[in-house]
Structures are given as structure tokens and as C-alpha cells.
Amino acid sequence: MLLTNLFQLTQDLDKNLNLFYSNDSLKHAIPIRKINLTSDKCCLICKEGNPRTLRDLNSLLGKIKQKNIPVFIEYLHSTYNIFGLQINNENKQIYLK
């Protein structure tokens, strides 16, 4: 997924939603704690603790000029592609998958 696509999917959502990574092999969702931006990719790093919010993502990355870069998840020193997201309004969470 490109950063532009992620912003388009989340532009009308509540900015206080927490960001998590989830896939079928994980027993529970892992919070996204750090955002690492380079000239050719954006990496969302998962660690236990308090997750980043959608507001954090928008404030850190919303003003960069080049948004046509891929977004990846890094968890346990492995990199995963993002193919979509799931929204849980009751728990105020977004699951990147």
C-alpha cells in the first residue's frame, strides 16, 4: 500500500483511533509504536505499549511532499506489506492488515 492510499482510506475517520497491526497468524493485535520515514519507504514499527493514533500519523507524515512511497509494517525484525485495514469504532482501533 502506498502512503497516499493509506491517507485516502483514513481521511474521514476519527483522528483519535489507535493504530494496530494484525494478521491471521497473530493471537492479538500488536500496537504500532514508531514511524520511520526514509526517502523510499515508510515503516510502521510494532512494539508492545501505547499505540500511536491516526492523529500522530497525520501530523508526522501529512506534510511531506512525496506521498507515493510504500508503507510497510516491521514486527520482530521482519517486514510485512499492508493490503488493507479494518476499523473497530467501539474500541477506537484501526487494524492494518
Protein Blocks (a to p, Z undefined) as FASTA:
>chain_A
ZZklmmmmmmmpcfkbccddddfkbmbdcddfbdcddfkbccddddedjdddfklmmmmm
mmpmblcbccdddeehiacddfbdcddfknopacdZZ
